[in-house]
Amino acid sequence: MSWIKSFSKKHMHNWFCSNVAQNQSAGSFRATLGQKLFESCTFSFCPTTSRLLLLGTLVLAFQSCKSEYQQYVDRELGTGEIRDSLIFGMQMGQTKKEFYAICWELNKQKIITAGTGNQYAKYVVDADTISGDLSRAKDMLFYGIFDEDDVMRGMDMKYAYQTWAPWNRDRHADSLMNQLREQYLQGYPGNDFIELEVEGLKTPALVKIDGNRQILMYPVNNKDVKVRIEDLRYKLDK
């Protein structure tokens, strides 16, 4: 078993990821792998045992090359836990007709209004109507995410402070995102958010996954923060 000590998991991971990144052909990849192992190892046991150990090492290398995000997704979906709650009592799996019926009722109660261009519904968060203090008030625009059968698979939202101004750093998107993170952790208990590098974004996004439900938030600009709640079972099957 001395070859295991001389060819550590860390060395295997670095060599394996480097070769995959260089897009080597399957044939040359296998040949190089065999050469590296034989150069670093002394096989003093039967061929079957060596093949099993080689396969186990490859599996470990593949797993360690997976992104933290993909491991997060696999772990949570593997629990089989179903989280379907959204906002205002809405749930994944409801129809577009049900979504509009709930919004109609909320509008009648003057809880929500129509957003700009009638493309989103609008709800004001954290407005102190008793004292009239609007310093922490936020506009939340929202609309359901629907599949081809008009079944709701999530919720698309955008937040901004009502008192936002270019010169007011306390009301910029980064401050808003920190506050939203705490609010979503309270409203959707479970796992914490982790940072996620997203192509095209200058700053990391935040993602939280509990079972099948993913909550992703990221700054759109220095004013707005986007939040998407999605059913990973549907998202990954598309």
Secondary structure as GFF3:
##gff-version 3
##sequence-region A 1 238
A	DSSP	alpha_helix	2	6	.	.	.	ID=ss1
A	DSSP	alpha_helix	9	21	.	.	.	ID=ss2
A	DSSP	alpha_helix	26	40	.	.	.	ID=ss3
A	DSSP	alpha_helix	47	65	.	.	.	ID=ss4
A	DSSP	alpha_helix	68	78	.	.	.	ID=ss5
A	DSSP	alpha_helix	96	108	.	.	.	ID=ss6
A	DSSP	beta_strand	113	114	.	.	.	ID=ss7
A	DSSP	three_ten_helix	116	118	.	.	.	ID=ss8
A	DSSP	beta_strand	121	125	.	.	.	ID=ss9
A	DSSP	beta_strand	138	146	.	.	.	ID=ss10
A	DSSP	beta_strand	152	161	.	.	.	ID=ss11
A	DSSP	three_ten_helix	169	171	.	.	.	ID=ss12
A	DSSP	alpha_helix	173	187	.	.	.	ID=ss13
A	DSSP	beta_strand	194	196	.	.	.	ID=ss14
A	DSSP	beta_strand	205	210	.	.	.	ID=ss15
A	DSSP	beta_strand	213	219	.	.	.	ID=ss16
A	DSSP	beta_strand	225	231	.	.	.	ID=ss17
A	DSSP	alpha_helix	232	235	.	.	.	ID=ss18
###
